[in-house]
Amino acid sequence: MATRKRASTRSQLLKRAVKAGRSALRNAEKRVPPDLRKQIERSVEDGQKTVHAAIKRVQTKLDRTARQADLDKVLKRLEGLSKQVQEIARAAAAAATSPPAPTKAPRKPTTRKTAARKPAARSAAPRKTATSTRPATRRSASRAGIAVRSVTPPPEPGPVPERMDSEEPST
């Protein structure tokens, strides 16, 4: 069988204090007239109600403020997006109104059959050989009337993975 715990002196003192406090409260309540006690209880209840109402009002104001801040952020973002759309529209309109660059008509590819039918016109000028010291002159794309498109560079490669078996000799 388990042994009983000893009652500590502290708990005995606490019990005495609680008992004395309750008896003092009863004595004070007896001295206060019942009408006054009811009036005080009502005013305490009213005070608690007003405090709770004030807390609710503050909470709703905070919620509205938070919602308003979120709306302001969204509106600011929308303004930025609308400006971007307007810039794109202006650029497209400007591109549409400017005359397009002249382009040459595409050539038909020659096949062996068509080349065999048409004899090549030979000129009296001598043919250039590969040992010629003078390089061929090139015309720029803008002078030749060819539309040049810019090509985006490929993405940069990431880090090169290290080989796992670099320390071990291969067999």
matplotlib code that plots the C-alpha trace (Angstrom):
import matplotlib.pyplot as plt

x = [0.0, 1.2, 2.2, 0.2, 1.9, 2.5, 0.5, 3.0, 2.9, 2.6, -0.7, -2.1, -1.1, -2.8, -6.0, -6.1, -5.5, -8.3, -10.6, -9.8, -10.3, -13.7, -14.9, -13.6, -15.5, -18.7, -18.3, -17.8, -20.9, -23.0, -21.9, -22.7, -26.5, -28.0, -29.1, -25.6, -24.1, -26.5, -25.8, -22.0, -22.5, -24.5, -21.9, -19.2, -21.2, -21.8, -18.1, -17.2, -19.7, -18.3, -14.7, -15.7, -17.5, -14.4, -12.2, -14.4, -14.4, -10.6, -10.4, -12.7, -10.7, -7.5, -9.1, -10.3, -6.9, -5.2, -7.7, -7.1, -3.3, -3.8, -6.0, -3.5, -0.8, -3.0, -4.0, -0.3, 0.6, -2.3, -1.2, 2.3, 0.9, -1.3, 1.7, 3.6, 0.6, 0.4, 4.1, 3.8, 0.8, 2.7, 5.7, 3.4, 1.7, 5.0, 6.2, 3.0, 3.3, 6.9, 7.6, 8.9, 12.5, 12.6, 13.3, 14.3, 12.0, 13.1, 15.0, 13.9, 16.4, 18.2, 18.2, 20.6, 18.0, 17.5, 21.2, 21.8, 19.2, 20.5, 24.1, 26.1, 27.1, 30.8, 32.4, 35.8, 37.0, 39.3, 38.0, 39.2, 41.2, 41.5, 45.1, 43.9, 45.4, 42.6, 39.6, 36.1, 34.2, 31.1, 28.1, 26.5, 23.1, 21.5, 23.0, 21.9, 18.3, 18.1, 16.2, 18.4, 16.9, 18.6, 19.1, 19.1, 22.2, 21.7, 21.5, 24.7, 25.7, 25.4, 28.2, 29.9, 29.2, 32.2, 32.8, 32.2, 34.8, 37.6, 39.7, 39.3, 41.2, 39.0, 39.3]
y = [0.0, 3.5, 5.8, 9.0, 12.2, 14.6, 17.8, 20.6, 23.6, 25.8, 24.3, 24.7, 28.3, 28.8, 27.1, 29.4, 32.5, 31.5, 30.9, 34.3, 36.1, 34.5, 35.4, 39.0, 39.2, 38.0, 40.5, 43.3, 42.2, 42.3, 45.8, 47.0, 47.6, 45.2, 48.1, 49.6, 46.1, 45.5, 49.0, 48.3, 44.9, 46.5, 49.2, 46.6, 44.6, 47.7, 48.6, 45.1, 45.4, 48.7, 47.4, 44.3, 46.6, 48.9, 45.9, 44.7, 48.1, 48.2, 44.8, 45.7, 48.9, 46.9, 44.4, 47.2, 48.9, 45.6, 45.1, 48.7, 48.2, 45.0, 46.8, 49.7, 47.2, 45.5, 48.8, 49.9, 46.7, 47.1, 50.6, 49.3, 46.6, 49.0, 51.3, 48.3, 47.4, 51.0, 51.0, 47.8, 49.2, 52.3, 50.3, 48.1, 51.2, 52.8, 49.6, 49.4, 53.0, 52.8, 51.4, 47.8, 47.2, 46.2, 42.5, 40.6, 38.1, 34.6, 32.8, 29.5, 26.8, 25.5, 21.8, 19.7, 19.4, 23.1, 23.7, 21.1, 22.7, 26.2, 26.6, 28.8, 32.2, 32.4, 35.7, 36.6, 37.4, 34.7, 32.7, 33.3, 30.5, 29.5, 30.9, 34.4, 36.9, 39.3, 38.4, 38.6, 41.8, 41.5, 43.8, 44.7, 43.3, 46.7, 47.7, 44.4, 45.1, 42.0, 42.2, 41.1, 39.6, 39.7, 36.3, 36.0, 34.2, 30.8, 30.6, 30.4, 26.9, 26.1, 24.7, 21.6, 18.6, 16.9, 13.3, 11.0, 8.4, 10.8, 9.6, 5.9, 4.4, 3.0, -0.8]
z = [0.0, -0.9, 1.9, 2.4, 1.6, 4.4, 4.2, 3.8, 6.1, 3.1, 2.0, 5.5, 5.5, 2.1, 3.3, 6.3, 4.2, 1.7, 4.6, 6.2, 2.8, 2.3, 5.7, 5.3, 1.9, 3.6, 6.4, 3.8, 1.8, 5.0, 5.7, 2.2, 1.6, -1.1, -3.3, -3.5, -4.1, -7.1, -8.5, -8.3, -10.0, -12.8, -13.4, -13.5, -16.1, -18.1, -18.0, -19.2, -22.0, -23.1, -23.0, -25.1, -27.6, -27.8, -28.4, -31.2, -32.8, -32.7, -34.2, -37.1, -37.8, -37.9, -40.3, -42.5, -42.4, -43.4, -46.2, -47.4, -47.4, -49.5, -51.9, -52.2, -53.1, -55.7, -57.2, -57.4, -59.1, -61.6, -62.4, -63.2, -65.4, -67.3, -67.9, -69.4, -71.6, -72.8, -73.6, -75.6, -77.5, -78.3, -79.6, -81.7, -83.2, -84.0, -85.6, -87.7, -88.9, -89.9, -93.5, -93.5, -94.7, -98.4, -98.9, -102.0, -103.6, -102.7, -105.5, -106.8, -106.1, -109.1, -109.7, -111.8, -114.5, -115.0, -114.8, -117.5, -119.8, -119.6, -120.7, -118.4, -120.0, -120.0, -119.7, -121.0, -117.5, -115.9, -113.1, -109.6, -108.0, -104.3, -104.3, -104.9, -102.5, -102.7, -100.5, -101.9, -100.9, -99.0, -99.0, -95.7, -95.0, -94.9, -98.2, -99.8, -98.7, -96.4, -93.2, -90.3, -87.2, -83.9, -82.3, -78.5, -77.1, -75.6, -71.8, -69.9, -68.8, -65.2, -63.0, -64.4, -62.2, -60.7, -61.6, -58.7, -59.8, -60.5, -57.5, -58.3, -61.2, -63.9, -64.5]

ax = plt.figure().add_subplot(projection="3d")
ax.plot(x, y, z, "-o")
ax.set_aspect("equal")
plt.show()
